[in-house]
Amino acid sequence: MSDATSQTVYFYDRHPISSEIIFKKLRASRGHLDDLRPEELFPHDQDHYGGLAVTDELARGAQIGAGSQVADFCAGLGGTVRYLAHKYGADVTGIELTPARVAGAQELTRRVGLDHTARIVEGNVMDVPLPDASMDAVVSQEAFCHVPDVKKAVGEAFRVLKTGGRLAFTDWIAHQPLATADAQLMWEGMAIQPLRSIADYRSLVESVGFKVISAQDLTEEWGPILKERLAMYQRLREEARQAGTPMGHDAFHESYIRFVDLIQQRKLGGVRIVAVK
């Protein structure tokens, strides 16, 4: 396992949102886990900036509909996978690197009865375990920032897409180069690889053969969302402290505080890119 892979797995093994936490919250609110419905997970399992509305934006950009064959690169706990299968009637395969999150995603999916059209498999998005030209759409949310070779991952998206298929994703971008200390903090706390500008990202996507349809700057949109997420993580830490349980990954907490600050300063930001093969 490479250093980059190990760091990413280390980060996600200690992420403040996990299947165990989701099940704990559901037990507390409904008393049991019997007969769970997919929509009962949505307040808990959408681990991306902006919740369901931004997934709907990706679905529109990727032209996902009933019967669409979709791959979700870096699927995490499978929230997007389940949502696209449930709401849009798509057949969705999530590719996720971290074994613990794959297992958690599979259990969540089984519990809501979506395991026939929503599946999460262990794999690396730089070497995707899917056949050539088998997908109508590939999506990803705030995840390529962890990938050591983004061009290789985007190239894999191109390979698995049918002609006319679409790639739609969101990710971190840098409006200006990070200071060395900030870049190191992002790496140690959140396994963030070196970032690129929107123009550079657009060129990267085009370099593997895609035609970029749109590249939207999300920095202003992300600002208030990320401040709220930081507050949520801090509430989770306080709940853990009061319960006498581990408070999570301290380096993540420190780096996330700085990340939110850098977003507010517009040194970092986000982008939504839609492209067609």
N, C-alpha and C positions, 0 to 999 in steps of 0.2 A: 504494500500500500504506500503510495507516494506521500510526501509531507503534506501536500495540498489536500489530498483526499483524507488523510488522517485528521487534519485540522477541521475540515468540514464536518466529518463524522463526530468529532469531539464536540463541536459547537451544537449540532442538532441533537446529540444525545443529552444535552443539558438545556435545551430550549425551554422557555417558560410555558409553552403550550405543548401538551402531550396528550396521547389518547387516555392515559391514566387520569389526568386532570379533567378531561372532558367527561369521562364516565363518572368521576366523583361529583362533578357539578350536576349531571343529569340525575344521579341517585338522590342528591340532596333536594332537587326541585320536584322530582316525580315519584320518589320512593323506591323505584325499581328500574330495571332496564328492559323489561319485557315490551314487545310490540313497538319498538322505537320506529318512528317515521323519519324519512330523510330530512324533512324540514326542521325537525327538532335538533338536528346537529348544526344547522346553519349558523345559529348565533355563537357557536363555539369553535367550528372547525375551518373557518375561512381565514386562514393565516396569510393574508396579503393586504395591501394597503387599499382601503376603500370598500371592502366587503363584496357583496353580491353584485352591486351596480357596476363595478369595474370588470367583473367576470362577464356580465352581460355585454359590456363594450367589446371585450375580446371576442366573445361569441359572434357579435355582429360583424366585426372586422374579419373574422375567420370564416364567416358564412356557415356557421354550424347550425344544423337542423336535424330533424328526425332521420335516424339511420346513418348520420355522418360518422365516419371512422376518424377518431380523434386521438392524438397522443398528447399527454401533458408531461413536458420535460421538467424534472425536479419537482415531483408531485407532492412531496412532504406527506402529510397525514391524509391526503386524498380528498380534501374538501372541494377543490375545483372539479376533480374527476366525478365525484358523486353528484355535484350540482348540475354539471353539463348532461350527465346521463338522466337525471331525474327531471329537470326542467325542459330540456331540449330533445330528449329521446335519442341522444347520441350514444354510440358505442365507444367507450373511452378507456384507454390504457395509460396509466400513469407510470412513469419511469422514475424511480427514487433510489438514491445511493445508500442511504443510511438504513441498515437492517432493522433497527428498533422502530423506525418510523414506518417502514414497510409493514412490519407485523402489526403495528397499531392501526395503520390505514386499512389493512385487510380486515381486522376485527371490527372496526367502525362500519365498514362497508357491508360486512356480513350481518351485522346487527340490524341494519335498516333494509336488508333484503335486496340490495342492488348488485350483488356479486356476479350476476349474469351479464350485466351491461357496463359495469364499472369495476375495473381491476387495477391493482397497483403491484408492479413487479420490481424486484431489485435489479438495478442496472445503472450504468454510467452513461450520461448523455453524450459523452464523447465517443461512445461505441454502443449504439442503441440496439437492443435485442428485438428488432422489428424488421420485417422484409422490406426490400426496395419497393417504392411506389405503392405502398399499402394504405396510406392515410390520406384523408381529405383535408385535415387540418392538424397543425401542431401549435400548441399554446404553451406559455410559461409565464410565471409571475414572480418578479423580484428574485430570481434565482441564478441567472447566468453570471451574476457578480461573484458567485462562489466557484465558478468553473475555471480551471487553469487555462484552458484553450477554448475560448468562446467561438472562435472561427470553426474549430472542429465540430463543436456542438451544433452550430448553425448549419454546417455542412451535412451533418447527420439528419437534421430536419429536412433539408433539401432532398437528401437521398430517399427518405421514407415517404415523402409526399408524392402523390400522383401529379401529373401535369395539370396545372390550373389550381392545385391545392394551395392553401394559404398558411403562412406562419404569422401568428399574432402574439406579441409578448410585451411585458413591461420589465424594466430593469433600472438599476442605479446608473447614473452618469455623473461625470465630473465637469462642472462649468469652468473650473480652473484646477491646475495641479494641486494635489494635497501636499501639505507640509509632511516631511518625513515622519515626524512624531504622530501625526494624525493617521497617516497610511499604516503605520505599525500598529496603532491602537485598533483600527478597523480590522486588521488581520488577526490580531490576538483575541479580540472580543467577538468577532462575527465572521471570521474566515473570508474576508473580502479581498478579492484579487485586485490588481491595478485596474482602475476605471478609465473610461474613454469619454470623449465628448459625443454629442448627438451626431455631429457630422462624421466623426470617425466610426461611430456605430453603424450609421447608414452605409458608409463605404464598405465596412466589414460584411454586412448582410448582402450587399450587391456583389461582392467579390466571389461569393460561392455560387452565384447564378440567379439569385432572386431579383425581381423587380420590386422596389419599395413603393408601396402605395401611399403610405403616410408615416410620418415620424413626429409625434406630438410631445411637446415639452410638458411634463406633469409636475414640475417643481412647485408651482404655486398651489396646485391641488393637494400635493402631499404635505405641505407645511402643517396645517391644522390636524390632519389625520395622524401624522407621526407624533405630534404633541400629545394627542389623546392616547395613542398606543403606549407612549412612555409612561403616562399616568397609570394606564392599566397594568403594565409590568411592575410598577412601583407598588400598586395595590396588592398584586400577587405576592411580591416579596414581603410585604407587611403581614399578609395573611399567613404566610409560611413562618415568619418570625413568631407571631403570636401562637401558632400551633406547635412551635418547637421543632419544625421540620426544616430540611435544607432550604436555603433561600435562593438557590439557583446559582448560576455562573456569574461570579462577580465581575469578571472581565467583560462579559456581555453587557452587564448593566452600565459599567463605566463607558464602554464604547457607544452604547445606544444614546446615552445622554449627549455625548459629543456629536454623534450622527445627527440628532435632531437639531443641535445648534448649527451644524454646518449646512443643513437644509435651509434653516431660517436665513442664514447668511448668503444663500444661493451659491455656495462653493460646491455643494453636491446637489443632486436633483434626480429626477426620474424621466423616463421616456416610454411612450407606447409606440411600438413599430408594428406595422402591418405590411406584409410582403407576399408576393405571389410567385409560384414556380412556373 
